[in-house]
Amino acid sequence: MPPGTVPPDPAAVAVVLAGGRSLRYGADKVAVLLDPCLSTLPAGWAVVCVGPSRPTVRPVAWTRESPAYGG
C-alpha cells in the first residue's frame, strides 16, 4: 500500500452534511462541493449524506433531518 494511503475499514462510516440552503454562498454549494468531497473519502468507507437525495460520484445512503433544514 502506498505511503499516505488509508486502508479500507469496513467499520468506518463518513457522515456528510449536505442539506443546507446555501443562503450565504450565493449558489447551490452542495452541487459544487459534494462530489469533490466524496471523492476524497476512502473507497472502503460507507457514506451517509444528510440532505435531499441527488446523484453522486459514488454510492451513498441518504437521510434527512426532521424537520428539514432543522440542523
N, C-alpha and C positions, 0 to 999 in steps of 0.2 A: 504494500500500500504506500503510495507516495507521501512524503512528509506533508503535514498540514491537512491531510485528508481525514475526515471524520468517518469512522466506520459506521455502517448501518446499525441501528439499535431498534429492534422491534418493540421495545418498551417506551421509546421516545415518541412524544406527540407534540407537535407545534400548534399553538393556537394563534391565529392571525385575526386581528380585529379589523374588519373590512366593512363596517356598516354605517360610517358617519355620513353626514350630509355634505361635507366639503365646503362649508359656508365661507371660511376664511381663505381657502385655497383658490377659489375662483373657477374651478373646473372639477370634473369627477376624478378626484385623486386616486380612487380605487382603480379606475380604468387605466391610469397611468402607472401606478406603483405596485399593483398586486402581483402581476406576473413576474416582474423583476425580483420581488421579494420571495415569491415561491421558488424561483429558480435557484436561489442561494441555499435553500434547505437541503440537507442530505436526502438522497433518494429513498433510503430505508425508513425514514420517519413518516408516520401518519400525520396528516394535516387536517385541522378543523378550522374553517373560516367562519367568523361570526358576521353576518350581514346578509343582504339579499343574494340569492344564488345567481351566478353568472359563469360563462365559460372560462376555464383557466388552462394554463400550460401543463398542469399535472392534475391527477385525480385528487380531489379534496372532499371532505364531508362538510356540509353547510348546516348552520343552525342560526336562529335569530334570537335576539334578546326580547324580553317581553316586559313592557311594551316596546315596539320598535323605536329605535333611537333613544331608548331609556338609559343607555350607558351601563 
